[in-house]
Amino acid sequence: METTYSLAKQNVQISNTESDSTQGLMNPTSFRIAQIENNTNCNWRCWFCQNAHYDVPKTQHMDLEFFKHILREVRSVYTPRELNVISFSVYNEPTLDPTFKEKLQIMTDMGFSYWFLSNGSGMTKELVDFLIRYPQNIYDVRLNIPTMDEEDWKSTTGTTVKMMYKQYYELCYFFERTDRLNFPITVMVNGDGSDSHKKTFLSVYEKFKRFNNIQLSMTGLVDRAEMLKGVKTDKQSMPHNSVDYKGKKLACGMNYFNNLYFGIEGNVYFCCHDYFQKYSFGSVKDKPLKELIQSDERATQMARFNDDFCSKCSQAIIA
């Protein structure tokens, strides 16, 4: 569950939203979003992310022609009505991709909508001015602002206070330029729901409350199938909600199985929380997407993933 504050000049609306828990295992005819790993690097090391605790992959950026190939494969299987949203959110900072704007342009030219999750460090004036040229293609923008306290910033993100102020002023420019444009912008303040988290959330709210076109979300942390179990700071910890599944069929409480995931090398896998992309069922470098989706390998890997990964995930539910 997350608490969302809609920032308006004279009003603060509070709503609690829960994911639809009725979705079962991934249905190849009902994908909603295709998530593409456009690059592998991130310039932050947030304590609640695998990047701070595991060896990060070497920096790579997806070639533009291969990016086009993936989009063509998606379109060869799904009509725009069936799947038309591309996302960038794979334990990376997508705006660090030197060809990020070119990729957005390609998607725009092909008629796709897109959303991305960013820490805001790459939301330069140049990128913002590009984004507002095609607001109709922006499905959603989500921004991670974990704190506006200087000491907390350094311990949370592993970066400098200079980075914090750079992010703040660039995001203010973004919010000002998009004030009258009709696409969602969510500022996420991640934490464990503790009093410390709530205090941080309210301090971030105070910094951005003058903007009426964004939502501020007090977002709960996820332990990513126990990959971050036990991780904590002196103020916050990584919660884990263990459930005794007893071999019952599992479903995803966050509907992640209803998305397609493409790694930097074109490998297709099941869930954004699979940090090492261990449960891939093939690559679009080698086979057409339709063949991969209908393959026995996908069914085999799905069963393994359900048993080995979902059974440890605090987002899983009993189907």
PyMOL commands that set and color helices and strands:
alter all, ss='L'
color gray80, all
select helices_A, chain A and resi 50-52+64-77+94-96+100-109+125-131+135-137+150-157+161-177+195-208+256-258+289-293+296-308+310-312
alter helices_A, ss='H'
color red, helices_A
select strands_A, chain A and resi 2-7+12-17+33-36+85-88+113-118+138-144+185-191+215-220+250-252+259-262+268-269+316-318
alter strands_A, ss='S'
color yellow, strands_A
deselect
rebuild
show_as cartoon
